[in-house]
Protein backbone atom coordinates (compact mmCIF):
# COMPACT_ATOMS: atom_id res chain seq x y z
CA UNK A 1 0.00 0.00 0.00
CA UNK A 2 1.32 3.45 -0.89
CA UNK A 3 2.30 5.68 2.01
CA UNK A 4 -0.24 8.33 1.08
CA UNK A 5 -3.02 5.77 1.64
CA UNK A 6 -2.39 5.90 5.38
CA UNK A 7 -3.62 8.43 7.89
CA UNK A 8 -0.88 11.05 8.47
CA UNK A 9 -0.97 10.59 12.25
CA UNK A 10 -0.22 6.87 11.88
CA UNK A 11 3.09 7.36 10.09
CA UNK A 12 5.02 8.33 13.23
CA UNK A 13 4.28 6.74 16.60
CA UNK A 14 4.39 8.93 19.74
CA UNK A 15 7.69 9.07 21.60
CA UNK A 16 6.41 7.16 24.62
CA UNK A 17 5.63 4.14 22.44
CA UNK A 18 9.18 2.83 22.69
CA UNK A 19 11.30 -0.19 23.64
CA UNK A 20 11.02 0.53 27.36
CA UNK A 21 7.22 0.72 27.21
CA UNK A 22 6.86 -2.45 25.13
CA UNK A 23 9.26 -4.30 27.45
CA UNK A 24 7.02 -3.51 30.43
CA UNK A 25 3.91 -4.55 28.50
CA UNK A 26 5.33 -7.92 27.46
CA UNK A 27 6.88 -8.60 30.87
CA UNK A 28 3.43 -8.26 32.39
CA UNK A 29 1.72 -10.30 29.70
CA UNK A 30 4.30 -13.10 29.61
CA UNK A 31 4.83 -12.96 33.42
CA UNK A 32 8.58 -12.85 32.83
CA UNK A 33 10.50 -10.10 34.66
CA UNK A 34 13.63 -10.84 32.64
CA UNK A 35 12.02 -10.41 29.24
CA UNK A 36 13.85 -7.89 27.06
CA UNK A 37 12.75 -6.26 23.79
CA UNK A 38 15.73 -6.21 21.42
CA UNK A 39 14.12 -4.74 18.33
CA UNK A 40 10.95 -2.72 17.74
CA UNK A 41 9.47 -1.31 14.53
CA UNK A 42 6.13 0.28 13.64
CA UNK A 43 3.96 0.57 10.55
CA UNK A 44 0.43 2.00 10.19
CA UNK A 45 -2.20 -0.64 10.94
CA UNK A 46 -5.14 0.93 9.12
CA UNK A 47 -5.79 2.67 5.84
CA UNK A 48 -7.54 6.00 5.39
CA UNK A 49 -11.20 5.62 6.20
CA UNK A 50 -10.74 2.59 8.45
CA UNK A 51 -10.81 4.56 11.71
CA UNK A 52 -11.70 8.10 12.66
CA UNK A 53 -11.64 8.39 16.45
CA UNK A 54 -8.31 6.67 17.14
CA UNK A 55 -5.00 5.77 15.54
CA UNK A 56 -3.53 2.32 15.09
CA UNK A 57 -0.03 0.95 14.66
CA UNK A 58 1.29 -2.50 13.87
CA UNK A 59 4.31 -3.25 16.05
CA UNK A 60 6.83 -5.92 15.15
CA UNK A 61 8.51 -6.85 18.42
CA UNK A 62 11.60 -9.05 18.75
CA UNK A 63 12.38 -10.09 22.30
CA UNK A 64 14.24 -12.57 24.46
CA UNK A 65 12.50 -14.47 27.25
CA UNK A 66 13.10 -17.42 29.53
CA UNK A 67 12.19 -19.89 26.80
CA UNK A 68 14.19 -18.34 23.96
CA UNK A 69 13.95 -15.64 21.30
CA UNK A 70 10.59 -14.61 19.86
CA UNK A 71 8.99 -12.28 17.33
CA UNK A 72 5.47 -11.03 17.86
CA UNK A 73 3.16 -8.81 15.80
CA UNK A 74 0.83 -6.60 17.81
CA UNK A 75 -1.85 -4.03 17.02
CA UNK A 76 -1.66 -0.88 19.13
CA UNK A 77 -4.67 1.40 19.35
CA UNK A 78 -4.28 4.78 20.97
CA UNK A 79 -5.80 8.25 21.00
CA UNK A 80 -5.41 10.87 18.30
CA UNK A 81 -2.33 13.02 18.88
CA UNK A 82 -2.82 15.62 16.16
CA UNK A 83 -4.31 19.02 16.90
CA UNK A 84 -7.54 20.04 15.23
CA UNK A 85 -11.21 19.12 14.91
CA UNK A 86 -10.85 15.41 15.59
CA UNK A 87 -8.79 15.85 18.74
CA UNK A 88 -11.19 18.46 20.09
CA UNK A 89 -14.16 16.20 19.36
CA UNK A 90 -12.78 13.08 21.02
CA UNK A 91 -10.40 14.39 23.73
CA UNK A 92 -12.95 14.02 26.55
CA UNK A 93 -14.89 11.13 25.09
CA UNK A 94 -15.35 7.81 26.92
CA UNK A 95 -14.39 5.74 23.87
CA UNK A 96 -11.42 3.95 25.41
CA UNK A 97 -13.19 3.38 28.73
CA UNK A 98 -16.05 1.78 26.84
CA UNK A 99 -13.82 -0.41 24.70
CA UNK A 100 -11.73 -1.57 27.66
CA UNK A 101 -14.97 -2.53 29.41
CA UNK A 102 -16.07 -4.51 26.38
CA UNK A 103 -12.79 -6.42 26.03
CA UNK A 104 -12.21 -7.11 29.72
CA UNK A 105 -15.74 -7.54 31.08
CA UNK A 106 -18.50 -8.03 28.54
CA UNK A 107 -17.08 -10.02 25.62
CA UNK A 108 -15.28 -12.65 27.73
CA UNK A 109 -18.52 -13.22 29.68
CA UNK A 110 -20.58 -13.34 26.48
CA UNK A 111 -18.23 -16.02 25.10
CA UNK A 112 -18.49 -18.07 28.31
CA UNK A 113 -22.27 -18.03 27.94
CA UNK A 114 -22.01 -19.17 24.32
CA UNK A 115 -19.63 -21.98 25.26
CA UNK A 116 -22.07 -23.24 27.89
CA UNK A 117 -24.66 -23.32 25.12
CA UNK A 118 -22.23 -25.28 22.88
CA UNK A 119 -21.76 -22.32 20.55
CA UNK A 120 -18.11 -21.94 19.39
CA UNK A 121 -18.47 -18.41 17.98
CA UNK A 122 -15.47 -16.17 18.68
CA UNK A 123 -16.55 -12.62 19.51
CA UNK A 124 -13.23 -10.82 20.06
CA UNK A 125 -9.47 -10.94 19.67
CA UNK A 126 -7.41 -11.08 22.85
CA UNK A 127 -6.49 -7.75 24.42
CA UNK A 128 -3.04 -8.23 25.96
CA UNK A 129 -2.73 -4.77 27.53
CA UNK A 130 -4.91 -1.76 28.27
CA UNK A 131 -4.56 1.52 30.14
CA UNK A 132 -6.22 4.93 30.47
CA UNK A 133 -3.35 6.72 32.25
CA UNK A 134 -0.97 8.26 31.39
CA UNK A 135 -2.01 7.24 27.85
CA UNK A 136 -5.21 5.77 26.47
CA UNK A 137 -4.11 2.55 24.81
CA UNK A 138 -5.16 -0.99 23.94
CA UNK A 139 -2.86 -3.66 22.54
CA UNK A 140 -4.14 -6.74 20.71
CA UNK A 141 -2.81 -9.82 19.02
CA UNK A 142 -2.51 -9.18 15.29
CA UNK A 143 -5.42 -10.78 13.41
CA UNK A 144 -3.49 -10.52 10.13
CA UNK A 145 -1.06 -13.07 11.54
CA UNK A 146 -4.05 -15.37 12.09
CA UNK A 147 -5.19 -15.08 8.48
CA UNK A 148 -7.80 -12.33 8.81
CA UNK A 149 -8.03 -9.31 6.50
CA UNK A 150 -10.12 -6.17 6.07
CA UNK A 151 -12.04 -6.10 2.78
CA UNK A 152 -11.17 -2.82 1.06
CA UNK A 153 -11.25 -3.34 -2.69
CA UNK A 154 -14.82 -4.63 -3.09
CA UNK A 155 -18.21 -4.83 -1.42
CA UNK A 156 -18.87 -7.70 0.94
CA UNK A 157 -20.54 -10.89 -0.25
CA UNK A 158 -23.81 -12.16 1.16
CA UNK A 159 -21.86 -14.87 3.02
CA UNK A 160 -19.59 -12.31 4.65
CA UNK A 161 -22.45 -10.02 5.64
CA UNK A 162 -24.41 -12.97 7.01
CA UNK A 163 -21.43 -14.00 9.12
CA UNK A 164 -21.12 -10.47 10.51
CA UNK A 165 -24.85 -10.39 11.30
CA UNK A 166 -24.55 -13.76 13.02
CA UNK A 167 -21.90 -12.40 15.42
CA UNK A 168 -23.92 -9.23 16.03
CA UNK A 169 -27.11 -11.20 16.66
CA UNK A 170 -25.36 -13.29 19.32
CA UNK A 171 -24.03 -10.20 21.07
CA UNK A 172 -27.48 -8.63 20.93
CA UNK A 173 -29.20 -11.79 22.18
CA UNK A 174 -27.00 -12.20 25.26
CA UNK A 175 -27.39 -8.51 26.06
CA UNK A 176 -31.18 -8.93 25.95
CA UNK A 177 -30.87 -11.67 28.56
CA UNK A 178 -28.79 -9.39 30.81
CA UNK A 179 -31.10 -6.40 30.28
CA UNK A 180 -34.00 -8.63 31.32
CA UNK A 181 -32.30 -10.34 34.27
CA UNK A 182 -29.58 -7.98 35.59
CA UNK A 183 -29.66 -4.65 33.74
CA UNK A 184 -27.15 -3.08 36.14
CA UNK A 185 -24.45 -5.20 34.49
CA UNK A 186 -24.60 -2.93 31.42
CA UNK A 187 -25.25 0.32 33.27
CA UNK A 188 -21.88 1.81 32.31
CA UNK A 189 -22.50 1.38 28.57
CA UNK A 190 -24.48 4.56 28.03
CA UNK A 191 -22.24 6.71 25.85
CA UNK A 192 -23.58 6.62 22.32
CA UNK A 193 -23.67 9.08 19.46
CA UNK A 194 -25.58 11.73 21.37
CA UNK A 195 -23.10 11.79 24.25
CA UNK A 196 -20.11 12.66 22.01
CA UNK A 197 -19.29 16.31 22.84
CA UNK A 198 -21.02 18.55 20.31
CA UNK A 199 -21.37 15.82 17.70
CA UNK A 200 -25.11 15.76 17.27
CA UNK A 201 -25.20 19.54 16.71
CA UNK A 202 -22.15 19.54 14.44
CA UNK A 203 -22.07 19.76 10.65
CA UNK A 204 -21.23 16.05 10.57
CA UNK A 205 -24.83 15.32 11.59
CA UNK A 206 -26.76 18.36 10.37
CA UNK A 207 -24.72 19.28 7.30
CA UNK A 208 -26.33 16.76 4.97
CA UNK A 209 -29.99 17.61 5.21
CA UNK A 210 -29.95 20.87 3.22
CA UNK A 211 -28.00 19.55 0.20
CA UNK A 212 -30.13 16.39 0.31
CA UNK A 213 -33.35 18.41 0.12
CA UNK A 214 -31.86 20.54 -2.66
CA UNK A 215 -31.10 17.34 -4.59
CA UNK A 216 -34.68 16.12 -4.14
CA UNK A 217 -36.00 19.35 -5.61
CA UNK A 218 -33.58 19.12 -8.53
CA UNK A 219 -34.67 15.64 -9.69
CA UNK A 220 -38.26 15.53 -10.99
CA UNK A 221 -39.06 11.99 -9.83
CA UNK A 222 -37.77 12.78 -6.32
CA UNK A 223 -39.37 16.19 -5.86
CA UNK A 224 -42.50 14.61 -4.32
CA UNK A 225 -40.38 13.64 -1.31
CA UNK A 226 -39.04 17.13 -0.67
CA UNK A 227 -42.01 18.30 1.45
CA UNK A 228 -41.59 15.23 3.67
CA UNK A 229 -37.95 16.03 4.34
CA UNK A 230 -38.70 19.68 5.00
CA UNK A 231 -40.92 18.48 7.86
CA UNK A 232 -38.32 15.92 8.94
CA UNK A 233 -35.54 18.52 9.01
CA UNK A 234 -37.36 20.64 11.59
CA UNK A 235 -36.84 18.18 14.43
CA UNK A 236 -34.82 15.23 13.20
CA UNK A 237 -31.98 15.92 15.66
CA UNK A 238 -34.42 15.87 18.59
CA UNK A 239 -35.90 12.60 17.32
CA UNK A 240 -32.39 11.20 16.94
CA UNK A 241 -31.64 12.07 20.57
CA UNK A 242 -34.89 10.40 21.61
CA UNK A 243 -33.94 7.20 19.81
CA UNK A 244 -30.39 7.06 21.17
CA UNK A 245 -31.39 7.91 24.76
CA UNK A 246 -34.74 6.12 24.87
CA UNK A 247 -33.59 3.19 27.03
CA UNK A 248 -32.17 5.48 29.71
CA UNK A 249 -34.54 8.44 29.63
CA UNK A 250 -37.89 7.17 28.39
CA UNK A 251 -38.11 3.36 28.22
CA UNK A 252 -40.59 2.06 25.67
CA UNK A 253 -41.78 -1.45 24.82
CA UNK A 254 -39.29 -2.54 22.22
CA UNK A 255 -36.08 -4.38 21.51
CA UNK A 256 -33.19 -2.85 23.43
CA UNK A 257 -29.73 -4.40 23.11
CA UNK A 258 -26.08 -3.62 23.66
CA UNK A 259 -25.41 -1.98 20.29
CA UNK A 260 -22.04 -2.04 18.56
CA UNK A 261 -22.91 1.47 17.28
CA UNK A 262 -20.37 1.55 14.42
CA UNK A 263 -21.19 -1.66 12.58
CA UNK A 264 -19.58 -1.09 9.20
CA UNK A 265 -17.38 -3.09 6.86
CA UNK A 266 -14.08 -1.57 8.03
CA UNK A 267 -14.80 -2.60 11.62
CA UNK A 268 -14.57 -6.30 10.88
CA UNK A 269 -12.06 -8.72 9.41
CA UNK A 270 -12.65 -11.91 7.46
CA UNK A 271 -10.76 -15.17 7.22
CA UNK A 272 -10.66 -17.55 4.27
CA UNK A 273 -9.02 -20.95 4.10
CA UNK A 274 -5.53 -20.54 2.65
CA UNK A 275 -5.75 -23.71 0.58
CA UNK A 276 -9.35 -23.78 -0.62
CA UNK A 277 -10.20 -20.08 -0.45
CA UNK A 278 -13.46 -20.96 1.29
CA UNK A 279 -14.86 -18.50 3.81
CA UNK A 280 -14.19 -19.43 7.44
CA UNK A 281 -14.88 -16.62 9.89
CA UNK A 282 -15.62 -12.98 10.62
CA UNK A 283 -14.18 -11.09 13.57
CA UNK A 284 -15.86 -7.91 14.78
CA UNK A 285 -13.64 -5.00 15.86
CA UNK A 286 -13.81 -1.51 17.36
CA UNK A 287 -16.17 -1.71 20.32
CA UNK A 288 -15.57 1.94 21.32
CA UNK A 289 -19.12 3.16 20.91
CA UNK A 290 -21.05 0.29 22.48
CA UNK A 291 -24.14 1.39 24.37
CA UNK A 292 -27.59 0.09 25.23
CA UNK A 293 -30.05 1.36 22.63
CA UNK A 294 -32.77 0.06 20.30
CA UNK A 295 -31.71 -2.84 18.10
CA UNK A 296 -32.73 -0.76 15.06
CA UNK A 297 -29.74 1.56 15.66
CA UNK A 298 -27.21 -1.10 14.67
CA UNK A 299 -29.32 -2.58 11.90
CA UNK A 300 -30.22 0.67 10.18
CA UNK A 301 -26.58 1.78 10.32
CA UNK A 302 -25.51 -1.51 8.78
CA UNK A 303 -27.83 -1.03 5.81
CA UNK A 304 -25.80 2.00 4.75
CA UNK A 305 -22.33 1.23 6.09
CA UNK A 306 -22.08 -2.56 5.79
CA UNK A 307 -24.19 -3.52 2.78
CA UNK A 308 -23.26 -2.61 -0.77
CA UNK A 309 -25.68 -1.24 -3.37
CA UNK A 310 -26.72 -4.71 -4.57
CA UNK A 311 -27.60 -5.89 -1.07
CA UNK A 312 -29.54 -2.73 -0.28
CA UNK A 313 -31.47 -3.09 -3.49
CA UNK A 314 -32.02 -6.86 -3.70
CA UNK A 315 -31.22 -8.61 -0.42
CA UNK A 316 -32.05 -6.25 2.45
CA UNK A 317 -35.04 -8.23 3.75
CA UNK A 318 -33.22 -11.55 3.34
CA UNK A 319 -30.18 -10.38 5.29
CA UNK A 320 -32.12 -8.71 8.10
CA UNK A 321 -34.41 -11.73 8.46
CA UNK A 322 -31.29 -13.89 8.70
CA UNK A 323 -30.06 -11.69 11.55
CA UNK A 324 -33.45 -12.11 13.25
CA UNK A 325 -33.31 -15.90 12.86
CA UNK A 326 -29.90 -16.06 14.59
CA UNK A 327 -31.12 -13.70 17.33
CA UNK A 328 -34.13 -15.94 18.07
CA UNK A 329 -32.05 -19.11 17.88
CA UNK A 330 -29.51 -17.70 20.34
CA UNK A 331 -32.15 -16.40 22.75
CA UNK A 332 -33.63 -19.89 22.97
CA UNK A 333 -30.21 -21.51 23.30
CA UNK A 334 -29.13 -19.33 26.24
CA UNK A 335 -32.42 -19.63 28.13
CA UNK A 336 -33.83 -16.13 27.64
CA UNK A 337 -37.00 -15.80 29.74
CA UNK A 338 -38.29 -12.46 28.42
CA UNK A 339 -40.80 -11.79 25.68
CA UNK A 340 -39.44 -13.19 22.41
CA UNK A 341 -39.11 -10.79 19.46
CA UNK A 342 -41.41 -11.42 16.51
CA UNK A 343 -40.94 -10.68 12.84
CA UNK A 344 -43.84 -8.24 12.92
CA UNK A 345 -42.46 -6.53 16.00
CA UNK A 346 -39.00 -6.35 14.47
CA UNK A 347 -40.16 -4.47 11.37
CA UNK A 348 -42.42 -2.25 13.49
CA UNK A 349 -39.34 -1.25 15.52
CA UNK A 350 -37.48 -0.38 12.32
CA UNK A 351 -40.34 1.90 11.31
CA UNK A 352 -40.66 3.44 14.78
CA UNK A 353 -37.05 4.60 14.67
CA UNK A 354 -37.20 5.76 11.04
CA UNK A 355 -35.82 9.22 11.86
CA UNK A 356 -32.44 7.61 12.35
CA UNK A 357 -32.69 6.08 8.91
CA UNK A 358 -33.63 9.47 7.45
CA UNK A 359 -30.34 10.76 8.85
CA UNK A 360 -28.39 7.81 7.47
CA UNK A 361 -29.78 8.23 3.97
CA UNK A 362 -29.39 12.00 3.82
CA UNK A 363 -26.01 12.31 5.53
CA UNK A 364 -24.14 9.00 5.95
CA UNK A 365 -24.87 7.24 2.65
CA UNK A 366 -23.29 9.91 0.43
CA UNK A 367 -20.16 9.81 2.61
CA UNK A 368 -20.12 6.00 2.45
CA UNK A 369 -20.40 6.05 -1.35
CA UNK A 370 -17.74 8.74 -1.59
CA UNK A 371 -15.39 6.66 0.54
CA UNK A 372 -16.04 3.17 -0.77
CA UNK A 373 -16.76 3.82 -4.45
CA UNK A 374 -15.01 7.09 -5.27
CA UNK A 375 -12.08 6.80 -2.80
CA UNK A 376 -12.60 10.32 -1.42
CA UNK A 377 -10.94 11.45 1.80
CA UNK A 378 -13.26 10.98 4.77
CA UNK A 379 -12.00 14.03 6.63
CA UNK A 380 -12.51 16.22 3.58
CA UNK A 381 -16.04 14.89 3.08
CA UNK A 382 -17.01 15.43 6.69
CA UNK A 383 -15.50 18.87 7.24
CA UNK A 384 -15.33 20.56 3.83
CA UNK A 385 -18.71 22.01 2.86
CA UNK A 386 -17.90 22.23 -0.86
CA UNK A 387 -16.74 18.63 -1.02
CA UNK A 388 -19.85 17.52 0.82
CA UNK A 389 -22.13 19.31 -1.65
CA UNK A 390 -20.46 17.44 -4.53
CA UNK A 391 -21.50 14.15 -2.96
CA UNK A 392 -25.13 14.98 -3.75
CA UNK A 393 -24.29 15.20 -7.43
CA UNK A 394 -22.92 11.65 -7.64
CA UNK A 395 -25.01 9.60 -10.06
CA UNK A 396 -24.78 6.42 -8.00
CA UNK A 397 -26.00 8.21 -4.87
CA UNK A 398 -28.95 9.75 -6.72
CA UNK A 399 -29.93 6.36 -8.20
CA UNK A 400 -29.76 4.65 -4.82
CA UNK A 401 -31.82 7.41 -3.26
CA UNK A 402 -34.64 6.68 -5.70
CA UNK A 403 -34.90 3.02 -4.69
CA UNK A 404 -34.49 3.72 -0.96
CA UNK A 405 -37.19 6.40 -0.91
CA UNK A 406 -39.50 4.03 -2.76
CA UNK A 407 -38.88 1.47 0.02
CA UNK A 408 -39.60 4.14 2.63
CA UNK A 409 -42.88 4.99 0.89
CA UNK A 410 -43.99 1.35 0.73
CA UNK A 411 -43.03 0.78 4.38
CA UNK A 412 -45.13 3.73 5.58
CA UNK A 413 -42.14 5.82 6.71
CA UNK A 414 -43.86 9.05 5.63
CA UNK A 415 -47.14 8.28 7.38
CA UNK A 416 -48.27 9.98 10.60
CA UNK A 417 -45.74 12.81 10.76
PyMOL commands that set and color helices and strands:
alter all, ss='L'
color gray80, all
select helices_A, chain A and resi 3-5+8-10+19-30+85-90+95-116+143-146+158-181+183-186+193-195+203-218+220-249+265-267+295-305+309-333+343-352+354-372+378-383+385-391+395-410
alter helices_A, ss='H'
color red, helices_A
select strands_A, chain A and resi 36-44+55-65+68-78+127-131+137-141+148-149+256-259+268-272+279-284+291-294
alter strands_A, ss='S'
color yellow, strands_A
deselect
rebuild
show_as cartoon
